[in-house]
C-alpha cells in the first residue's frame, strides 16, 4: 500500500465555498501544481472523489490518511459547525505527530492552511499560532471577477503559493509501516480516534463527544 493522493482538500460545504473551489481555485491550483511535480497531481475533493455505494466515512478516512498533503480552506463554520472539517484537520495534525513533522524539518508541515473568510472568536487554541495564507480578498464568485484586476492578482499569488505545497509533496515522508497492513491500519485508526477525543474540546462544536472515524 502506498499513498493514494498528493493533496486532500478540506473545506466547509456551502454554495459560495463550492463555487469558489470548483470555478476559481481548483482549475488554477491543478495547473500550477502540475507544472511543479514529476507526475500529474492526484487531488482529492469529497464532492467528486467519493465512490458511490461505499461507506463514505471510511472512504473519506482512507483518502485522508493516504494523502501526502492537506489543503485546509478556512471559513467561520469550518471549526465551529463542521464535525467533518474538525475531524479532517485533527487527523492530519495527528499524522504530523506520527511522522514527526515539525518546523525546521523537510517538509516542515503537511498542512497548507488557506484563509477564505476571517474566523470568528473564540479561535481554537490549537490553530492560533498556525501561519496561514490569506485569500480573503479573493472570496468572490461570478463572471465579473474573471474580468477584474483582482483575478490577475489571485493568479499571481496562487502561482507563487503553490510552490510551497509542491515542496511538501515532493518531500513527503515514506508511508508509515502501520498503514501498509490491515492490522496497522486498525491500530492507527484507534490512535486517531483517541487523539480526536482528547482534542475535540478545543473546538466549539454544537455536538460534543461524537467525533470519531
N, C-alpha and C positions, 0 to 999 in steps of 0.2 A: 504494500500500500504506500502510495506517495501523495503529495499534495494534489488537490483537485483544482483549486482556484489560485490565481495570482492575487485577486482582490475580492474581498467581501464588502459590499456596500450596505451600510446600516443607516436607516432613515425612518422618521415617523411618517406613516402614510397620511395622505390628505391630498386634496385636489391640486393645490398650488405646489406643494412639495413634489408630487409625482410629475406634474407638468414641467417643473424646473429641472428635475432629474432627467427625465426622458428626452426633452426637447432642447435643453440648453447644455446641461453639464455632461451627460454621458457621451454624446457624439464627439465632442472635442476631447474629452478625457481619454476615450478609447484610442483616438487617432494619435494624440500626443504620446500616450504611453506606448503605443505600438512602435513608434519611432525609436524608443529607448531600450527596448527589450530584444533579446535574441530571437524570441518567438512571439507570435500574436498573443496578446494577453487574454487570459480567461477571467472574466469578471462576473461575479455572482450578484444578481439582484433578485429578491424574492418573487417579484411580480412575474418574471419570465423564467426564473431558474428552477422553481419547484416542479417536481414531476407529478402529474395527475395520478391519483389513486394511491399515493403513498402517505404515510403518517407525516404531515407537514412539519411537526415539531422535531421529529427525528431527522428529517431531511435537512431542515434548517441547521440543526446542530452539527450534522455531518459536514455540510458545506462550510460552516464557520470554523471548526477546529482543523479542517484540512485546507485552510487558506493561508497564503504567505503574508498577507497584509489586510488591514481593516480600515476602510474609509468610513468615518463616523460623522454623519451630517447632522449637526446640532440645530435644534429649534426649541422653543419653550416646552412643547409637550414631550420632547424626546426623553428627558429624565423625570418628568413629573407625572405623565399619564400613560406611558407606554411600558408595560411589563416586558414586552419583547425587546425593545431597544435597550433597556437596562440589562436584561439577560445577555444580549449580544455583547454589550460593552464590557460587562463584568467577566464574561467568558474570555474575551480577548485580554483583559487585564490578568486573568489567571494564566493565560498562555504566555504572557510576558514573564511572569514569575517562573513558570515551568521551564522556559528556555533561558532564564537568567538574562533577559534583555534589560539593559539599563543605559542611562546617558554615559557617553564615552565609549560605548561598545559599538560593534558593527554587526547589524544595524543598531542604532540607539533606541529604537522603538518599533513596534509592529502596528501602532495605531496612528492614523492620519486624520486628526480632527479638523473639521471644516465647519465654521460657524455661519449658518444661513440666516438666522434671526437671533437677536440678542436674548440670552437666557434671563429668566425671572428669578429673583431671590425667593427663598434661600437656595443658593447654588450648592450642590453636594460637595462636601469637603474633599472627596476623592478627586474631583476634577478642577478644583480651584487653582492649582499650580500647574496645570497642563497647558502648554502653549498650543494655540490653535491658529488656523488660517482664517482670516476674516473675509467672508464673502457676502456680508450683509447688503452692501450697496448693489449687488447683482441679483438680489432676491426679487426679480420681476419676471413676468411671463407675458407672452403676446407678441404679435408681429412688430409693433413699434420698437421693441427692444433690439431686434435684429438690424434695425436701420440706424441705431444710435451710436454715439461715440462710446457709450458705456459698454456696448457689445465688443468693441475693439479692445477696450481696456480689460474686459473679462478674459478675452482670448490670450492677451499678452501675459496676464497674471497666471492663468491656469497653465499655460505652456511652460512657465518657469517653475511653478509649484509641483508639477507632475514629476519633475526630475527627482524630487525628494522621495516620492513613493516608488519610483523606479529603483532608487538606491536600496530601499527596504526590500523590494522583491529580489533584486539581484544578490543581496547579501542575507537572505532569509536562512535561518538555521536549518540543518537537516531535520527531517521529520523525526519527532521523538519516537524512540523504540516502542513505547507503550501504545502508540497509535498504529502500530503495524500488526497488532494481533487483536483478536476479539476480546481476550481476557484483559489485555492492556486498555482497550477502549472502555470496557466496563469500569475499570479502576479509575481512569481519567474522568469519566462522566460522574462518578461518585464524588471525586475530589472537587470537581467544578460545582456540583450541587451544594457541597459543604461551603465552598467559597461564596456562592451566591447567598446562602442563608446567613453567613457571617457578615455580609456587607450590604444586604438589601436595606437595612435600617437607615443608611445614609441618603436614601432616595425617598422623596415624599410621594410615594405611590398611593393611589386610592385603596389598593388591596395589599396587605402585608402577609407574609408567610406563605405565599402561593408560588413564589419564584422557584422553579426547578425545571430541569430538562427531562 
